[in-house]
Amino acid sequence: MATETTTLRVYPVWIEAVVTVLREILRSPLPADTVLQQFFRKHRKMGKRDRAFVAETVYGMLRHYRRLAHAARRRADDLRFLTLLYLEVFGFGDAILDLPVRPAERGALEAAARRFREPDLPDDPAAALGILYSLPDWLVAAWLEVLPRETVEARCAALKAPAPLTVRVNTLKADRGTVQQRLLEEGFPSRPTPYSPVGLILEEKAFIFRTRAFQEGLFEVQDEGSQLISLLTEARPGQVVVDGCAGGGGKTLHLAALMEGKGRLYAFDIHEARLRELRPRTRRADVHNVRLHVLPHNRASIVRRLYGKADAVLVDAPCSGTGVLRRNPDAAWKITPERVAALVEQQRQILEAYAPLVRPGGRLVYATCSLLPAENEQQIHTFLNAHPEFTLIPAAEVLARQGIAFPHQTDAFLRVEPATHGTDGFFAAVLVQS
Ligand SMILES: C[S@@+](CC[C@H](N)C(=O)[O-])C[C@H]1O[C@@H](n2cnc3c(N)ncnc32)[C@H](O)[C@@H]1O
């Protein structure tokens, strides 16, 4: 059956909306989705289709920003022209676009679109890949120092593809098969994740927070890579477990499920606002064994009281987020080598603060959603040099004990990323206190 192609008239106000949102995202320290939501809240009259157009175009432009600017041969802040160029190259769905292009700029736009499709690239490999995949040179260069060019290129390409919608089944309330069936009944087909025993990948992206299954606390949205991190703790019912950088509590809730709601689970963070998000999530998930504490004002009493007591401590450290660029493409333009250096020091201090909590024979799991060796392997080597009482154990073996076969691991660390596992990029190390 022939499909009918429609022509979509792109209104100048849509272009203006994209430009306004993009300018704000590039200027603001807030993540792109927050800025976008703020914009939509201010423009309540925008229809569903207008919103979809603006959101998709903004995200597409953030993914290809540098290559667009390179092809446009204009200042990167000529966002109107870059938006038209993006739409000329990528379009919107299957529609033929009728773009609001002035006759005098049509030629320039078509020439720029040709340059986008066949860019003239410099000889320097970091700059060439940086332009092709719209990433900063310093980031690509850091990867080229430790990986072959083909591997780096596969990584760059995978980080530019949109991420799937993945959920973690709340095993306190249901098993994976039941939740898959419930989602299907509500119109959302899914398939099991290949590695995590409790994950489902939705066949299509959708707003699933309105489903009854979600409201009943049967699942949480969580990337499969993130699910594997909590499994590395092998947290069990009755244990003392600490989630040292709990944030909104994605991993805390998973730890609670692994503990079957039994034992003591501490969720710490320095940002009260992040921990506050966790409260309603624990209620929905039927989690009752979590104690939330905002550091640092009570760090001394709470953290010191736990010295030598924890069976497992998870440090899901603040990081560059270079492993989650497919979800937060704007981060590529906000993170700098100076910021990474500051994060490395922060991570070191957090590890130092939490290591004493681990009991003899207990474990410390360090994780980031970074793909930079300085925040990952190098951080752990620094820690092990200072702490001979800890030993690195192979993460793949920890997962194998739980029935998870895990390919592509060449050493004791866990490394997953879009190009190899289809997950977000995560790094983890499991350290046992002897
Ligand atoms: C990667 S996020 C955690 C994400 C969370 N574990 C999850 O799975 O949803 C890192 C968190 O570390 C917190 N953080 C930063 N410095 C900290 C510190 N010194 N002690 C504890 N938490 C800290 C940040 O506020 C942030 O929420």
The ligand as a MOL file (V3000), in Angstrom:
LIG
                    3D

  0  0  0     0  0            999 V3000
M  V30 BEGIN CTAB
M  V30 COUNTS 27 29 0 0 0
M  V30 BEGIN ATOM
M  V30 1 C 25.1220 10.5290 39.5150 0
M  V30 2 S 24.1550 11.3890 40.6510 0 CHG=1
M  V30 3 C 23.3130 10.1320 41.5070 0
M  V30 4 C 22.1970 9.4750 40.7510 0
M  V30 5 C 21.4150 8.4830 41.5740 0
M  V30 6 N 22.2730 7.5530 42.2870 0
M  V30 7 C 20.4140 7.7120 40.7420 0
M  V30 8 O 20.6530 6.5340 40.4380 0
M  V30 9 O 19.3710 8.2780 40.4150 0 CHG=-1
M  V30 10 C 25.3170 11.9290 41.8140 0
M  V30 11 C 24.7460 12.5260 43.0730 0
M  V30 12 O 25.8170 12.7780 43.9870 0
M  V30 13 C 25.4540 13.8570 44.7920 0
M  V30 14 N 26.6710 14.3480 45.4870 0
M  V30 15 C 27.5860 15.2390 45.0810 0
M  V30 16 N 28.5450 15.3880 45.9940 0
M  V30 17 C 28.2450 14.5550 47.0320 0
M  V30 18 C 28.8370 14.2600 48.2900 0
M  V30 19 N 29.9650 14.8430 48.6730 0
M  V30 20 N 28.2360 13.3610 49.0870 0
M  V30 21 C 27.0980 12.7600 48.6950 0
M  V30 22 N 26.4770 12.9980 47.5290 0
M  V30 23 C 27.0410 13.8880 46.6970 0
M  V30 24 C 24.8010 14.8100 43.8260 0
M  V30 25 O 23.9510 15.7180 44.4970 0
M  V30 26 C 24.0340 13.8580 42.9070 0
M  V30 27 O 22.6940 13.7200 43.3140 0
M  V30 END ATOM
M  V30 BEGIN BOND
M  V30 1 1 1 2
M  V30 2 1 2 3
M  V30 3 1 2 10
M  V30 4 1 3 4
M  V30 5 1 4 5
M  V30 6 1 5 6
M  V30 7 1 5 7
M  V30 8 2 7 8
M  V30 9 1 7 9
M  V30 10 1 10 11
M  V30 11 1 11 12
M  V30 12 1 11 26
M  V30 13 1 12 13
M  V30 14 1 13 14
M  V30 15 1 13 24
M  V30 16 1 14 15
M  V30 17 1 14 23
M  V30 18 2 15 16
M  V30 19 1 16 17
M  V30 20 1 17 18
M  V30 21 2 17 23
M  V30 22 1 18 19
M  V30 23 2 18 20
M  V30 24 1 20 21
M  V30 25 2 21 22
M  V30 26 1 22 23
M  V30 27 1 24 25
M  V30 28 1 24 26
M  V30 29 1 26 27
M  V30 END BOND
M  V30 END CTAB
M  END
